[in-house]
């Protein structure tokens, strides 16, 4: 009977040790995997941001549709210009007062054009996959919106791309994913989403910390 009790105790001790180990090990592995996946997602979001900023530079607004954005990259061109400061004769002044007067002006010369695709991505054609969330085997897409908000009675273009953390981590422990969605920290991605831009504020940065390249990059 004593031997049986000892065996039972050893089994209980072993089980408790296993549960304690898992309670420590699983969050460590989860955090490692999370950081790798977040980094891939954020790199793709940076491509989206570059494309959106180029779209706004050429069109004056942001794109709210990935097909529209990719078609723009395939076909649009940046204008290469050169600024020159010079002086010219003020003809109206001479006509009025009969004397020469020169004024300083800025001239913008068009030197040529360069495809947006080459300027942003070179020979890399991966931008055509920018709508897909990395690590999801092209089964999940980023959400993308664009529009305008009013600032000082002026309409300002805005856009927002985002993806839920539970989409990026859908094959992980639900309890750990739930905890991750509630994170608030200067060294973490806060909240339930990884976001870029905003539909309520004039920003084109993301909600990730310097660990992933900084909000300003």
C-alpha positions as CSV (number, residue, x, y, z in Angstrom):
1,X,0.0,0.0,0.0
2,X,2.9,2.3,0.9
3,X,4.5,1.6,-2.5
4,X,1.2,2.4,-4.3
5,X,1.0,5.7,-2.5
6,X,4.6,6.6,-3.4
7,X,3.9,5.8,-7.0
8,X,0.8,8.0,-7.0
9,X,2.7,10.8,-5.5
10,X,5.5,10.5,-8.1
11,X,2.9,10.6,-10.8
12,X,1.3,13.7,-9.3
13,X,4.7,15.4,-8.9
14,X,5.6,14.5,-12.5
15,X,2.3,15.9,-13.8
16,X,2.7,19.1,-11.8
17,X,6.3,19.5,-13.1
18,X,5.0,19.0,-16.7
19,X,2.2,21.5,-16.2
20,X,4.6,24.0,-14.6
21,X,7.1,23.6,-17.5
22,X,4.4,24.1,-20.1
23,X,3.1,27.1,-18.3
24,X,6.5,28.7,-18.8
25,X,7.6,27.2,-22.1
26,X,4.5,27.7,-24.2
27,X,4.4,31.5,-23.7
28,X,8.1,31.8,-24.5
29,X,7.6,29.9,-27.8
30,X,4.4,31.8,-28.5
31,X,6.3,35.1,-28.1
32,X,9.1,34.0,-30.4
33,X,6.7,32.9,-33.1
34,X,4.6,36.0,-32.7
35,X,7.6,38.3,-33.3
36,X,8.6,36.5,-36.4
37,X,5.1,36.7,-37.9
38,X,4.5,40.3,-36.9
39,X,7.8,41.2,-38.5
40,X,6.7,39.7,-41.8
41,X,3.3,41.4,-41.6
42,X,4.8,44.8,-40.8
43,X,7.3,44.5,-43.7
44,X,4.4,44.0,-46.1
45,X,2.5,46.9,-44.5
46,X,5.5,49.1,-45.2
47,X,5.2,48.2,-48.9
48,X,1.5,49.2,-48.7
49,X,2.4,52.5,-47.1
50,X,5.1,53.2,-49.8
51,X,2.5,52.4,-52.5
52,X,-0.2,54.6,-50.9
53,X,2.2,57.6,-50.5
54,X,3.2,57.3,-54.2
55,X,-0.5,57.1,-55.1
56,X,-1.2,60.3,-53.2
57,X,1.8,62.1,-54.7
58,X,0.5,61.4,-58.2
59,X,-3.3,61.6,-57.7
60,X,-3.7,63.7,-54.6
61,X,-5.6,61.0,-52.7
62,X,-5.2,57.5,-51.3
63,X,-6.4,54.3,-52.7
64,X,-9.1,52.2,-50.9
65,X,-8.8,49.2,-53.1
66,X,-5.8,46.9,-53.6
67,X,-6.6,46.2,-57.3
68,X,-6.6,50.0,-57.9
69,X,-3.3,50.4,-56.0
70,X,-1.5,47.6,-57.8
71,X,-2.8,48.8,-61.2
72,X,-1.4,52.2,-60.3
73,X,2.0,50.8,-59.5
74,X,2.0,48.9,-62.8
75,X,1.2,51.9,-65.0
76,X,1.9,55.3,-63.2
77,X,5.0,57.4,-63.5
78,X,6.7,59.9,-61.3
79,X,7.6,63.3,-62.9
80,X,11.3,64.2,-62.4
81,X,11.6,67.9,-62.0
82,X,14.3,70.5,-61.4
83,X,13.9,73.7,-59.5
84,X,15.7,76.9,-60.7
85,X,15.8,80.3,-59.1
86,X,16.2,83.1,-61.6
87,X,15.3,86.7,-62.3
88,X,13.0,88.0,-65.0
89,X,11.9,91.5,-66.2
90,X,8.8,92.8,-64.5
91,X,6.9,93.9,-67.7
92,X,4.0,95.4,-65.8
93,X,6.3,97.6,-63.7
94,X,8.2,98.8,-66.8
95,X,4.9,99.5,-68.6
96,X,3.7,101.5,-65.7
97,X,6.9,103.4,-64.7
98,X,9.0,103.2,-67.8
99,X,12.0,101.7,-66.0
100,X,13.4,98.2,-65.8
101,X,12.8,96.1,-62.7
102,X,13.7,92.5,-62.2
103,X,12.0,90.1,-59.9
104,X,13.1,86.7,-58.5
105,X,11.0,83.7,-59.6
106,X,11.2,79.9,-59.2
107,X,11.0,77.8,-62.4
108,X,10.2,74.1,-62.3
109,X,11.6,72.2,-65.3
110,X,10.4,68.8,-66.2
111,X,13.4,66.5,-66.9
112,X,11.6,63.3,-67.5
113,X,9.6,60.5,-66.0
114,X,10.3,57.3,-64.1
115,X,7.8,54.4,-63.6
116,X,6.5,54.2,-60.0
117,X,7.1,50.4,-60.1
118,X,10.8,50.8,-60.8
119,X,11.2,53.6,-58.3
120,X,9.5,51.7,-55.4
121,X,10.2,48.1,-56.0
122,X,12.8,47.7,-58.8
123,X,12.6,44.3,-60.4
124,X,10.7,42.8,-57.4
125,X,7.2,41.9,-58.4
126,X,6.1,40.8,-55.0
127,X,4.1,44.0,-54.6
128,X,1.3,42.2,-56.5
129,X,0.8,40.1,-53.4
130,X,0.7,43.0,-51.0
131,X,-3.0,42.4,-50.2
132,X,-2.3,39.0,-48.6
133,X,-1.4,38.6,-45.0
134,X,2.0,36.8,-44.8
135,X,2.1,33.3,-43.1
136,X,-1.6,32.7,-44.0
137,X,-0.9,31.0,-47.4
138,X,-2.8,33.7,-49.2
139,X,-6.1,32.8,-47.4
140,X,-6.3,36.1,-45.5
141,X,-6.2,39.7,-46.8
142,X,-5.5,43.0,-45.1
143,X,-8.5,45.3,-44.9
144,X,-7.9,48.6,-46.7
145,X,-10.0,51.8,-46.6
146,X,-9.4,55.4,-47.9
147,X,-11.3,58.6,-47.7
148,X,-11.1,62.1,-46.3
149,X,-11.5,63.8,-42.9
150,X,-12.0,67.5,-42.1
151,X,-9.2,69.4,-40.5
152,X,-9.7,73.2,-40.1
153,X,-12.6,73.0,-42.6
154,X,-10.3,71.4,-45.2
155,X,-10.7,67.8,-46.5
156,X,-7.6,65.8,-45.9
157,X,-7.0,62.4,-47.6
158,X,-6.5,59.4,-45.2
159,X,-6.2,55.7,-45.4
160,X,-6.0,52.7,-43.1
161,X,-4.8,49.1,-43.6
162,X,-5.1,46.6,-40.8
163,X,-5.2,42.9,-39.8
164,X,-6.4,41.3,-36.6
165,X,-3.9,39.6,-34.4
166,X,-6.1,36.5,-34.2
167,X,-5.8,36.1,-38.0
168,X,-2.0,36.2,-37.8
169,X,-2.0,33.8,-34.8
170,X,-5.0,31.7,-35.6
171,X,-3.2,28.4,-35.2
172,X,-2.0,29.3,-31.7
173,X,-3.4,28.7,-28.2
174,X,-6.6,30.7,-27.9
175,X,-5.8,31.9,-24.4
176,X,-2.4,33.2,-25.4
177,X,-4.0,34.9,-28.4
178,X,-6.6,36.5,-26.2
179,X,-3.9,37.8,-23.8
180,X,-2.0,39.2,-26.8
181,X,-5.0,41.1,-28.1
182,X,-5.2,42.9,-24.7
183,X,-1.5,44.0,-24.6
184,X,-0.7,47.6,-23.9
185,X,3.1,48.3,-23.8
186,X,5.7,50.6,-25.3
187,X,7.6,47.5,-26.5
188,X,4.6,45.7,-28.1
189,X,2.0,46.1,-30.7
190,X,-1.0,47.4,-28.7
191,X,-4.5,46.2,-29.1
192,X,-6.2,43.6,-31.2
193,X,-4.9,44.8,-34.6
194,X,-1.8,45.7,-36.4
195,X,-2.7,48.9,-38.1
196,X,-1.2,51.4,-40.6
197,X,-2.6,54.8,-41.0
198,X,-6.0,55.9,-39.7
199,X,-9.5,56.8,-40.9
200,X,-9.9,59.2,-38.0
201,X,-6.5,61.0,-37.9
202,X,-4.0,62.3,-40.4
203,X,-1.2,59.8,-39.9
204,X,0.6,57.3,-42.3
205,X,2.5,55.4,-39.6
206,X,1.8,52.1,-37.9
207,X,1.1,51.0,-34.3
208,X,4.2,48.9,-34.0
209,X,7.2,49.8,-31.8
210,X,10.9,50.3,-32.7
211,X,11.5,46.5,-32.4
212,X,9.8,46.2,-35.8
213,X,11.4,49.2,-37.4
214,X,9.9,52.1,-35.6
215,X,6.5,53.9,-36.1
216,X,8.2,56.6,-38.3
217,X,9.8,54.2,-40.7
